[in-house]
Amino acid sequence: MQRVLQRYRTDRDNATKDSMLLDANEHPTQWASLHVSALLNLNRYPDSKLNSILVDLIAKNNKGLSSENIVLTAGSIAGIDLLIDYVNPETVILNKPTYDLYSQRSVAKNKKVLTVQLDADYQPDVQEILKLNNEASLLVLIHPNNPTGNLMDYSKLQQLIAEFKGKIIIDEAYIEYSGLNYSYYKQVIKNQNIFVLRTFSKAWGLAGARIGYVLCESSHKDSLEALKQPYSVSSIGLEAAVSAMTQMDKLESEVKSVLKQKSLVFERLSTMGYSVENTQTNFLIIKSRKSDHMARILSENSIVVRPRSILGTFNDCIRVTVGSSEENELLLRVLSDLKE
């Protein structure tokens, strides 16, 4: 029997070139300077020397790691696919709610998915997860979580790392916004069961370049490299990431700017009377039982946001990316009119 799969859908399928895109948690600008040479010689496959340069820069930025702990991928989505294929679990454990692409990709690969509801503080239910220890060999933890936007509690993650028998993916797509001091990357040096997944699509402002990386214990590297597609990371992706990583001062400045804007939007929305969840990411959560209506009004004003579920019912909030100051002002104006 032919399988019928659900494809991953975004909220911008009907967006126009004039739409304001606040749905996918991208950075509001491409802040990294990119030399025109990145657009030359595209008739050639990607340069392996650039691959090595980028890996060395990543290692330098993550003290204690070496090139043997780093595998480049064509965005973190390719990293998700790579790790699911490599671990090859029959069953995957996901928190609920979390980044729904993990469920979509797992099901597409014929994996069974078990979900465990986050507690009232949006933290993993450690005991419920550990009850499934003999049923699943892969656990996914998003840190900070998407869509709730919070960091996972240190003691809970430490217990899961110590007591879960299978492999654990810790997805750190938003870690630059919460602070690298909260990262679990050092765990991969000594623990073969831990994989940390990162992306250049968020704080680094390179979503269109499609580049990310896996951090792993060195014994995994050769097998992961063998499993991924040859030349899968593009020349443009490599050039863009290398360029960005040589401009770390700009990264810090851009992160501070986004966090400042987030604070301003949070305060304004709260003053308007909206129930807003602050986060340790570059997005905010507006809780509302009328989130579909809110998203529709925003869409009519060419603003694309992401309806999500965090309260236990379908689409009970909207997730809003922090945009530029101009974009945020337009968002606030429309939401202010909606409140009146």
N, C-alpha and C positions, 0 to 999 in steps of 0.2 A: 504494500500500500504506500502511495506517495505521501510523504509528510507535508503538512501545511504549517509553515512557520510564520510567526509575526515579526515583521521587520521593525527596527528601531525607528521611531518617528520623532522628529523635532517639532518645535512650535513655529518654525519659520517657513514651513512649506508654502504658505500663501503670502509671505512677506514680499514687499517690493523693494526696489533699490533705494527708496526714500524711507523705508521703515527704520525705526530706532530699535536696535537689537539688544534687549536686556534679558535674554532668556537662557543663554548658554555659558554665562560666567567667564566670558572672554575679557581680556584687558581692553580698556577703551581706546588705546592707541598702539601702534607698532612703534615702540620707543627705541628699539635697538637699531642703530645705523647699520645698513647693509650695503656692502660695496657692490658696484655694478658687475664686478667680475663673477658674482654668484649666478648671473643670468647668462654667462658665456659658457661655451663648451658643453652645452646640454646634449650634444650629440654623443657625448662620452658617458660611460657609467660612472657612478660616484667614486671619488678618489679615496682609496683606503687610508691615505695619509691623513686626510681630514677626519676620518673616523677615529684614528688614533689620537689626533690632537684634541678632539672633543672629549674623548674618554679620559684623557689626562687632565683636562680642565675640570671635569666632573669630580674626579678623584681629589684634585687639589681643593675643591670646594666642599668636600665631605671628608674631613680629617680622619685618617686612619684607614681609609679605603685605598685600594690600588686598582689598576686597570683590570685585574682579574676578577673584580667584584662588580663589573659594570657591563651591561649588554644594551646597546642602543636599539630602539624600536621606532617604527613609523607612527609615532603618537602613542599615548598610553592605551588606546583601544587595541592597537596591535600587540601591546604588552599584555593586555588581558587575555587575548587569544593565545598568545605564546605560552603563558603560564598555565592556562587551562589545558592546553595540549600537552605540555611537559609533565605536569602533575598527573594528568589523565585520571581524575577521580570519577567514581561512579556517581557520587553525590557531593553537592556543594552546599555549604551553610552560608546564608546571607542574613544580615540584620534587616529588620523592617521598621521604618523605611530606610532605603539606601539607594545608591546609584543603580538605576534599573537596567543599565546596559549589562551588568554582570549576570542578571537573570536571563536576559535575552540571548547573550552569547553562550551561556551554559546550556540552555535549552536547545539552541541551534546545534550544539555539539553532542546532543543526546545525553546530557547529564541530568540527573534528578536534582531539583533545588528544594532545600528545606529552609524556611524562614523562621527567625526568632524575633519576636517583637521587642523593640527597645523599651526600656523602662520609662517612667514618667520624666526622668531627667535626660532622656535620649541617650542613655548609656546601655551597653550590651548586658543582657541577662546572662551572666557567666554560668550560673548553675544549669540553666536550660540548654545552653550551648554544650556544656560538658556532658549532659545527658545523652547527647548525640555523638559522643566520641567514637563509638563503635559503628556508627552508621555513615559517617562522612570522612573523607580524607583531605578535604580542602575547606578552609574557613576564610572568608573575606571580611576585612575590617577597613572602613574608610576613615581616615584620620587627617584632618577634620572630616566629619561625615557630611555627605550630601544626600538629602536636602536639609538636614537639621542644622548644619553649620557648626557643630560643636566638636571639640577635641574629645577623644575617648579618655576616660579616667585612667590614670597611670596604673593604679593598683589592679584594676580590672584587666587591662591589657597584659600586665605582667603575669597575672594568674593564668590567662588564656595561653600566653606564650609558654608558660611552664607546664601546663596540664593538658592542653589539647594535643592529641597524638599525631595528627596529620600536619600538612603544610598550611601555612598562613600567609595570605597576601595582605600587606598593609599598604593601602593606596593613599599616597600623600600628594594628591594633585594640588591641594590648596596650602601646603605646608609653609610656603614663603609668606603667606599672610598671617599665619598664627605664630610663626617663628621657628627657625630651624632647630632651636634648642628643644623643641617638642618632637623632633623626628626620631624614628626608631631605626635609622639606617645603621647604627653601630651594631645592632643585633645580628646583622647578616654576617659579620666577621666571624662569629663564634657559633652561630646556630644555623644548621643546614635546613631547618624547617621554615625559615623566615625569608620572604621576598618582599622588598619594598619597591613600589611602583611610583614613578615620577613623570611629570610632563612639562613641556615648554609652552603649553597652550594657555595657561592661566596668567600668573604674574609676569612671566617672561614675554607675553604679548606675541606669541608665534603660533597661534592656533592653526593658521592656514599652512604653515610649513610642515605640519604633521611629524613631530619628532618628540620622543620621550625616551625613558630608559628604565631598565630593571636593575636593582641592586640585589646582589645575591652572594651567598658563600661561594668561594672560588671554585669549589668542585663542580658547581652547576654550569659554569660559564661555557665550556666547550660544547656541552650537549644543547644548551639554549641557542648558541650560535649555529649549531648544526641544524636545529629545528626551524629556525626562522628563514624566511625566503632570502636568497642572495640579492644584494643591491636593493633591499627593501627600504632603506633610509635614503631619501633623495639628496642630490647634490645641493639643492636649495635649502633643504632642511638642515643639512650639515653646516653649510656656510652661515645660515641664519643663527643657529645655536652657538657656533664658535664665536661669531661676532657678539652676540648677546653676553656670553660668559666672559668676554674681555671688557665688558662695561658694567661691572658689578655695582659701581657707585650709582649708575642710573637705575638699576634694579631696586636698590634700597630707596632711592628717591621716589620712584613710581609706586612702590608698595605703600610708603608713607602717605603719598597723595591719595591713593584709593581708600586707605583706612580713614583719612581725614574726611573725605567725601562721604564715606559710609556713616560716620558719626553724625555728620550734618543731616543726611537724609533720615537717619533713625530718629533724631531729635525732632525734626519737622513733622514726620509722620506721626510720632507719638503725640505731639502737640495738637495735631488734627483730630486725634481720638482713635487712630488705628491701633490695633493690637499687633505690635511688631516684635519679632524675635531678632535680637542682635546675634551676630555670629562671629566666628574667628576665621572668616573667609572673606571673599569679595562680593558677597550677596547678602540680602536681607530676606526674612520671611514675614509676609503679612498674613496673619491668620484671619480667616473670614469664612463663614458658611455660604457666602455669596461670591466665592472666588471666581467661579466661571463667569458670572456677570461682570465682575471687576475686570477680568482678563479681556472680555469682549469689548467693554468700553475703551480700554487701553488700546486694543487692536484697531478700533474704529478711529483712534487718534494716531495710528501708525506706530504704536509702541508694542513690541512683542515681549511678553513675559512668559513664565512657565508655571501653570497650575500644578500643584503637587499635593500629596496627602501626607500629613505628619500627625494628625490628631486621631487617626483611626477610621476616618470616613473618606470617601472619594473626593479628591480635589477640595480640601478644606483650607487651602492656603495658596498664595502665589509666591513664587521665588523670584526676586528681582535682583538682577545684576547691578552693581554700582557702576554707573557710566561716567562720562565726562561731566564737568560741572554744568554745561549747557544741557546735556541729556537729562541729568538729574533734576534740573529746574523744570523742564517740560513735564517730566513724570510727576513731580510734586504739584504742578499746576493742574494737571488733569485729575489727580487723586483728590486735590482740594475741592475742585468743582463737584466731584462725585460725592463728597461728604455733605455738600450743602443741600 
